Amino acid sequence: MRLILRGDPRQGMVIRKKGTARKTVFYQLVLDEIAGEEKSISESGRVNLFPERLRFFNKLKDLCEAVEAGDAKEIARQVPEFIKEDPPVSAPYVIFDAVFRELVARMVVQGRHGEALKLQEWFLGRQRKEQTYTSPWRKYAEEAYLAETVVERATASLESAGADGALGALDGFIEALRWLRDRFAALDLDAVKEDARSNAEIAAFGGSLTPSIRHTLSGYYGQLVELMKAAATGTQKAFQAVLDLAVADLETGKGGRRLGEAKERLARLQGVVMPEGKLEEGKRIPGLRVEVTKSVFSEKKGRHLDIFLEGKAAEKRSIGIEYYEREMGGTFAEEKELPLGRILQVRRKQIEVLELLYGEARDKSGAVTAEAKENRELIDQSLKGRMRLHNNDDWRTFLLAKFRALEPQVGREKAFAKVIDLLAFYLLAFTTHTPYNIEDFGVNYLNRTFPRALTGQLIHDCGVYAIRIAYILSLVRTELDLEFRFVRLPLHVGLVITGTGLPAYVVHNDQFIPVSQAEMADLRKQWRETDAMGDPRKPAPLDERQFLGEVSASQFVPNVDIPFRIIDLPPPKGKPAEIKEQLWKLYTRRIAPAELFSAAIGKPGSPHYQFDLKYLELLKMHKEWFNETYVPFWNVEGRGIWLKHRDAIRKAHARLQAAAGGTGQAEAENEYQKTIAPYRRALDVAFQKVEDGRGKLIVLQVEISGYLAEHPDVLAKGARVSPYQRLDLGGWVTAWFWRYLSELMKGAAVEPPFAPEDSFLWPID
């Protein structure tokens, strides 16, 4: 007796009650029926009482063979002919349940959506006709089963694909996502909401939803959302397999053919997630949120596993994590999520980094850019043509070579800035920050292979960033005689880089914030002449460590008093392994254990209990405000307003400049002010949302600063405090806007900082 296990992605496996499973084609049931019919005819003396049965199953076999072979021409020819068939009443129902779902799914992942839809409609129509009763429950149940089979088919293709099959598996998942997206977009959202409301009423009165909530319209809607998430996850697992092959080629100097294939597939996936055109707006799914980490959470701690690996391989490439919140426990720990649109943005940046680093970036004419060409040559010269993307030692050697090549051309400051920019670009694209604390013991961070998130990024925390950056830049540090200082802040470690005749760099995670020499001089003067409350004072001697700690703290979380400790990183000495060991010892013995608060914050019942988590709350609020209010203004609203008024403002400004000092200056000034007036008003209205969004932030900032002032005993002995009112660097968040409006009014500058296409801000992940 033959049985098909529905939901098993291995549709080509015929499961028997006795014995082991044997590998067959997915339409083995059809072949068995044909064999049975032919045997029956033979045993009856070649008398065929039901010729329509054999004809139907042979046509079905032909279609199955065409689909298995991926023969697009035959599929297009056979499907219209096949759906004219009226299957024999006595055809085994199991064939419809297994073979037809698999047929539809295989057509979908091959991109044959038109034929797949025709066959699905025929299949569902036949099922409804065969039922002894008609019910909407049956419709949604069967469509859900078909949608599940599509995802299962794409998943099975990925699981069975070797290196050569990675591109095909990615193509299949892209098509599966497109199919699910179209089914989802076709639903009437008002009807979905009404169905959900009706179901809730039935449940509230103790009614039974027969046969299952998943077979209602709203249940089907929810299933499609989950299946789209599964398909989106599948696209990224398949894309990573393709990208891994591309990176392997680039690392060994084999060229960028595979990178080009990955780039083309990414563009195709972008078209599915964000289709262009007014008619396609309802199909856009960039906001679909997907889990991007894979973790094991226990009561006191957990582990991040590599999301692309399974079993022991995933465990081997894992890191231990600790919860910041003392009472959270594993029950409330959550995986990190990102919207699909953001994941694709990360992937595009990864392609850009790889093209630039390995000499594959090209200009509009198709020629390799000067910087990409230079990078490729430096890899050839300094690393014998082989640079491993995530290898700290290779980055260390390469960046020194890059600095030495650039310094004679552009000078020390610009050469160092170029080195920092490339390192920051890599970290931005290929690393992501965990919301938990990575264990700071055991294997040295510099000797670990970190697990990856679904974005293909290595999972780091602040300490990992600080240690990796300090090591990667250690050769450049020696070359430039730089000073490195770690800054211990609440639930965070930062890095400050300074050097004679160079700007300072304040480093927090993957962000390098430059502070020019002139700005540092002004800040030092401001620090000497301003007390902790922001009031003028008689110039005081500069406490360089306190000053640098305040600069770092104010760029971490603005507008709030923050405790800190600052720890010097001695100049690197010895061989690479010795330098790594020196860094690890400093980090594990002095930086990670450095206390900022008294022991009372860890004691339940103390008024100071978990006061440090106020800063975590503030960071979360700041992230939410930045991502949901500030970034949309900068990237979309503000820029949209500028583009609407840009041409008129530029013309009026050009006339104003041309009339300067002449008889027509007053008229030109009047015309200019009239031109910029609607632009200013529109910007004011849009930016007010940004300002209003800071309300809750300001309340918590005031609360934290006030508590520190009233309860100095909450601090650990020796901890310093950065009073935000002294330097007030937090003004960078919004002060630029008012400076820009002032310059605009005076006609000194008309182009806003968010105007350039390359000025788009990345959200905080």
Secondary structure as GFF3:
##gff-version 3
##sequence-region A 1 765
A	DSSP	beta_strand	2	3	.	.	.	ID=ss1
A	DSSP	beta_strand	13	16	.	.	.	ID=ss2
A	DSSP	beta_strand	22	23	.	.	.	ID=ss3
A	DSSP	alpha_helix	28	43	.	.	.	ID=ss4
A	DSSP	alpha_helix	51	69	.	.	.	ID=ss5
A	DSSP	alpha_helix	72	82	.	.	.	ID=ss6
A	DSSP	alpha_helix	93	95	.	.	.	ID=ss7
A	DSSP	pi_helix	96	100	.	.	.	ID=ss8
A	DSSP	alpha_helix	101	109	.	.	.	ID=ss9
A	DSSP	alpha_helix	113	130	.	.	.	ID=ss10
A	DSSP	alpha_helix	136	160	.	.	.	ID=ss11
A	DSSP	three_ten_helix	163	165	.	.	.	ID=ss12
A	DSSP	alpha_helix	166	185	.	.	.	ID=ss13
A	DSSP	alpha_helix	189	204	.	.	.	ID=ss14
A	DSSP	three_ten_helix	213	215	.	.	.	ID=ss15
A	DSSP	alpha_helix	217	251	.	.	.	ID=ss16
A	DSSP	alpha_helix	257	273	.	.	.	ID=ss17
A	DSSP	three_ten_helix	278	283	.	.	.	ID=ss18
A	DSSP	beta_strand	289	291	.	.	.	ID=ss19
A	DSSP	beta_strand	294	297	.	.	.	ID=ss20
A	DSSP	beta_strand	301	305	.	.	.	ID=ss21
A	DSSP	alpha_helix	311	316	.	.	.	ID=ss22
A	DSSP	beta_strand	319	322	.	.	.	ID=ss23
A	DSSP	three_ten_helix	330	332	.	.	.	ID=ss24
A	DSSP	beta_strand	337	339	.	.	.	ID=ss25
A	DSSP	alpha_helix	340	357	.	.	.	ID=ss26
A	DSSP	alpha_helix	370	383	.	.	.	ID=ss27
A	DSSP	alpha_helix	392	410	.	.	.	ID=ss28
A	DSSP	alpha_helix	412	430	.	.	.	ID=ss29
A	DSSP	beta_strand	431	433	.	.	.	ID=ss30
A	DSSP	beta_strand	437	438	.	.	.	ID=ss31
A	DSSP	three_ten_helix	445	447	.	.	.	ID=ss32
A	DSSP	beta_strand	458	460	.	.	.	ID=ss33
A	DSSP	alpha_helix	462	472	.	.	.	ID=ss34
A	DSSP	alpha_helix	474	480	.	.	.	ID=ss35
A	DSSP	beta_strand	483	489	.	.	.	ID=ss36
A	DSSP	beta_strand	492	498	.	.	.	ID=ss37
A	DSSP	beta_strand	504	508	.	.	.	ID=ss38
A	DSSP	beta_strand	511	515	.	.	.	ID=ss39
A	DSSP	alpha_helix	517	529	.	.	.	ID=ss40
A	DSSP	alpha_helix	544	556	.	.	.	ID=ss41
A	DSSP	beta_strand	562	569	.	.	.	ID=ss42
A	DSSP	alpha_helix	576	586	.	.	.	ID=ss43
A	DSSP	pi_helix	587	591	.	.	.	ID=ss44
A	DSSP	three_ten_helix	599	602	.	.	.	ID=ss45
A	DSSP	alpha_helix	613	625	.	.	.	ID=ss46
A	DSSP	pi_helix	626	630	.	.	.	ID=ss47
A	DSSP	alpha_helix	631	632	.	.	.	ID=ss48
A	DSSP	pi_helix	633	637	.	.	.	ID=ss49
A	DSSP	alpha_helix	638	659	.	.	.	ID=ss50
A	DSSP	alpha_helix	665	693	.	.	.	ID=ss51
A	DSSP	alpha_helix	695	710	.	.	.	ID=ss52
A	DSSP	three_ten_helix	712	714	.	.	.	ID=ss53
A	DSSP	beta_strand	720	722	.	.	.	ID=ss54
A	DSSP	alpha_helix	724	727	.	.	.	ID=ss55
A	DSSP	three_ten_helix	729	733	.	.	.	ID=ss56
A	DSSP	alpha_helix	735	746	.	.	.	ID=ss57
A	DSSP	three_ten_helix	757	759	.	.	.	ID=ss58
###
